[in-house]
């Protein structure tokens, strides 16, 4: 980037909004693998890379639109139930925190909240299994609360308004292109995070910089030193 990022201690920010999947928990590969499996059960052939490109950081509405385009029909009524069940079972068995996240949240020194494309049931399980629920009581915002999910700015604007922060003084931490686009569209500063396992074989720097991220980093511990 042309200019170095402002440190968290600079007084430039009144609020930090965290995405969850791929930022606080290393869940994106697990989620995408489960989606590939369930779509295959319904006769839709898709690769995990295509899932990353089409759905990372987006709500279930994007998935439903894709299914209609591919199959010419709406998702069957039990698709979401089966997909959620498989995902939640996988999370309970295999979900891992991002390194450094607990210390970061405990010592951040700024108001923070969570804004996610996950549905309420999934985020509740995610926070419970990971132990992060202790940090986000009444500060969780989901795509179900707004008309338009990411990459629209609605979710981030709702979170900032509810938390009493102006968009221009809000910092968003995101790992997806759609999340970066949403934060920038909301008029917020966005730092792209590339520490998740889904970026092991992807050029996350290029993707997130291309979406307009103001700064890119790959370790949550770095937030305290920026």
C-alpha positions as CSV (number, residue, x, y, z in Angstrom):
1,X,0.0,0.0,0.0
2,X,1.1,3.6,-0.6
3,X,0.5,4.7,2.9
4,X,1.2,2.6,6.1
5,X,-1.9,1.6,8.1
6,X,-2.9,3.7,11.1
7,X,-2.2,1.9,14.4
8,X,-5.1,0.8,16.5
9,X,-3.8,3.1,19.2
10,X,-3.8,6.2,16.9
11,X,-7.3,7.3,17.9
12,X,-8.5,6.9,14.3
13,X,-11.0,4.2,15.1
14,X,-14.0,4.0,17.5
15,X,-15.0,0.4,16.5
16,X,-13.5,-2.7,15.1
17,X,-15.9,-5.0,13.2
18,X,-14.6,-8.6,12.8
19,X,-15.8,-11.1,10.2
20,X,-16.0,-14.5,11.8
21,X,-15.3,-17.4,9.3
22,X,-11.7,-17.2,8.1
23,X,-10.8,-14.4,10.5
24,X,-11.7,-15.5,14.1
25,X,-12.0,-19.2,13.3
26,X,-10.3,-21.2,10.6
27,X,-13.5,-22.5,9.1
28,X,-13.6,-21.7,5.4
29,X,-12.1,-24.9,4.1
30,X,-14.4,-26.9,6.4
31,X,-17.4,-24.9,5.2
32,X,-16.6,-25.2,1.5
33,X,-15.8,-28.9,1.7
34,X,-19.2,-29.5,3.3
35,X,-21.0,-27.4,0.7
36,X,-19.3,-29.3,-2.2
37,X,-20.5,-32.6,-0.6
38,X,-24.1,-31.6,-0.1
39,X,-24.4,-30.0,-3.5
40,X,-23.1,-33.2,-5.0
41,X,-25.8,-35.1,-3.2
42,X,-28.3,-32.9,-5.0
43,X,-26.8,-33.4,-8.4
44,X,-24.7,-30.3,-8.7
45,X,-21.1,-30.8,-9.6
46,X,-18.8,-28.0,-8.3
47,X,-15.2,-27.8,-7.2
48,X,-14.0,-26.4,-3.9
49,X,-12.2,-23.6,-5.8
50,X,-15.5,-22.6,-7.5
51,X,-17.2,-22.6,-4.1
52,X,-14.4,-20.3,-2.8
53,X,-14.9,-17.9,-5.7
54,X,-18.7,-17.9,-5.8
55,X,-19.7,-18.0,-2.1
56,X,-16.9,-17.0,0.2
57,X,-18.2,-14.2,2.4
58,X,-21.7,-14.4,1.1
59,X,-25.0,-15.4,2.5
60,X,-27.2,-18.4,1.6
61,X,-29.1,-16.3,-0.9
62,X,-26.2,-16.4,-3.3
63,X,-26.1,-20.2,-3.0
64,X,-29.8,-20.4,-3.7
65,X,-29.5,-18.2,-6.8
66,X,-26.7,-20.4,-8.1
67,X,-28.7,-23.6,-7.6
68,X,-31.7,-22.2,-9.5
69,X,-29.3,-21.2,-12.4
70,X,-27.7,-24.6,-12.5
71,X,-30.8,-26.8,-11.9
72,X,-33.6,-24.6,-13.1
73,X,-35.5,-25.1,-9.8
74,X,-35.4,-23.9,-6.2
75,X,-33.4,-25.7,-3.6
76,X,-35.4,-28.5,-2.0
77,X,-36.8,-27.7,1.4
78,X,-34.4,-29.9,3.3
79,X,-31.2,-28.7,1.6
80,X,-30.5,-26.0,4.1
81,X,-31.3,-28.4,7.0
82,X,-28.9,-31.1,5.7
83,X,-26.2,-28.6,4.8
84,X,-26.3,-27.0,8.2
85,X,-26.4,-30.4,10.0
86,X,-23.3,-31.6,8.2
87,X,-21.5,-28.3,8.7
88,X,-22.3,-28.1,12.4
89,X,-21.2,-31.7,13.0
90,X,-18.0,-30.9,11.3
91,X,-17.5,-27.7,13.3
92,X,-18.1,-29.6,16.6
93,X,-15.5,-32.1,15.6
94,X,-12.8,-30.0,13.8
95,X,-13.2,-26.2,14.2
96,X,-10.1,-24.4,15.2
97,X,-9.5,-20.9,16.5
98,X,-7.2,-18.6,14.6
99,X,-3.9,-18.4,16.4
100,X,-3.8,-15.4,18.8
101,X,-7.5,-14.5,18.6
102,X,-8.3,-15.0,22.3
103,X,-5.4,-12.7,23.5
104,X,-6.3,-10.2,20.8
105,X,-9.9,-9.8,21.9
106,X,-9.1,-9.8,25.6
107,X,-6.5,-7.0,25.1
108,X,-7.9,-5.0,22.2
109,X,-8.7,-1.8,24.0
110,X,-11.4,-0.7,21.5
111,X,-15.1,-1.6,21.2
112,X,-15.6,-4.4,18.8
113,X,-18.4,-6.6,17.3
114,X,-18.9,-9.3,14.8
115,X,-20.7,-9.1,11.4
116,X,-21.1,-12.4,9.5
117,X,-22.9,-13.9,6.5
118,X,-23.5,-17.0,8.6
119,X,-27.1,-17.7,9.7
120,X,-27.9,-17.3,13.4
121,X,-27.9,-21.1,14.1
122,X,-24.5,-21.5,12.6
123,X,-22.9,-18.5,14.2
124,X,-24.3,-19.6,17.6
125,X,-22.6,-23.0,17.3
126,X,-19.4,-21.5,16.0
127,X,-19.1,-19.1,18.9
128,X,-20.1,-21.8,21.4
129,X,-17.7,-24.5,20.1
130,X,-14.8,-22.0,19.8
131,X,-15.4,-20.4,23.2
132,X,-15.7,-17.0,21.5
133,X,-19.2,-16.4,22.8
134,X,-17.7,-14.9,25.9
135,X,-16.5,-11.9,23.8
136,X,-19.5,-11.2,21.6
137,X,-22.7,-11.3,23.8
138,X,-25.3,-9.0,22.1
139,X,-22.7,-7.8,19.6
140,X,-23.3,-10.3,16.8
141,X,-24.8,-9.1,13.5
142,X,-25.9,-11.6,10.8
143,X,-27.0,-11.3,7.2
144,X,-30.5,-12.3,8.4
145,X,-30.8,-8.8,9.9
146,X,-30.5,-6.9,6.6
147,X,-32.2,-7.0,3.2
148,X,-28.9,-7.3,1.3
149,X,-25.9,-9.2,2.5
150,X,-22.2,-8.8,1.5
151,X,-20.9,-7.4,-0.8
152,X,-23.6,-4.8,-0.1
153,X,-22.7,-2.5,2.8
154,X,-26.0,-3.0,4.7
155,X,-24.6,-5.4,7.4
156,X,-21.6,-3.3,8.3
157,X,-23.7,-0.1,8.4
158,X,-26.2,-1.8,10.7
159,X,-23.4,-3.0,13.0
160,X,-21.7,0.5,13.2
161,X,-25.0,2.3,13.7
162,X,-26.1,-0.1,16.5
163,X,-22.6,0.2,18.2
164,X,-22.8,4.0,17.9
165,X,-19.8,4.4,15.6
166,X,-19.5,6.5,12.4
167,X,-18.5,4.4,9.3
168,X,-15.4,6.6,8.7
169,X,-14.1,5.8,12.1
170,X,-14.8,2.1,11.8
171,X,-12.2,-0.6,11.0
172,X,-13.3,-3.8,9.4
173,X,-11.3,-7.0,9.5
174,X,-12.2,-9.3,6.5
175,X,-10.8,-12.3,4.7
176,X,-13.1,-12.4,1.6
177,X,-13.3,-10.3,-1.5
178,X,-17.1,-9.8,-0.9
179,X,-16.4,-8.7,2.7
180,X,-13.8,-6.2,1.6
181,X,-16.1,-4.8,-1.0
182,X,-18.9,-4.5,1.6
183,X,-16.7,-2.6,4.0
184,X,-15.3,-0.2,1.4
185,X,-18.8,0.4,0.1
186,X,-19.8,1.3,3.7
187,X,-17.1,4.0,3.8
188,X,-15.0,2.1,6.3
189,X,-11.3,1.3,6.6
190,X,-10.8,-2.4,5.7
191,X,-7.8,-4.6,6.5
192,X,-7.6,-7.9,4.7
193,X,-6.6,-11.0,6.7
194,X,-4.9,-13.8,4.9
195,X,-4.0,-16.1,7.8
196,X,-6.7,-18.7,7.1
197,X,-5.9,-22.2,5.7
198,X,-8.0,-21.4,2.6
199,X,-5.2,-19.0,1.5
200,X,-2.5,-21.7,1.6
201,X,-2.8,-22.1,-2.1
202,X,-4.4,-18.8,-3.1
203,X,-2.8,-15.4,-3.5
204,X,-4.9,-13.7,-0.8
205,X,-2.8,-10.5,-1.0
206,X,-3.7,-10.0,-4.7
207,X,-7.4,-10.9,-4.2
208,X,-8.0,-8.6,-1.2
209,X,-5.8,-5.8,-2.6
210,X,-7.7,-6.0,-5.8
211,X,-11.0,-5.6,-3.9
212,X,-9.7,-2.4,-2.3
213,X,-8.3,-3.5,1.1
214,X,-6.4,-0.7,2.8
215,X,-3.9,-3.0,4.4
216,X,-3.3,-6.8,4.4
217,X,-1.8,-8.9,7.2
218,X,-1.6,-12.6,8.0
219,X,-1.4,-12.9,11.7
220,X,-3.9,-11.6,14.3
221,X,-1.1,-10.9,16.7
222,X,0.1,-8.3,14.1
223,X,-3.0,-6.1,14.8
224,X,-1.5,-5.1,18.2
225,X,1.8,-3.9,16.6
226,X,0.3,-2.1,13.5
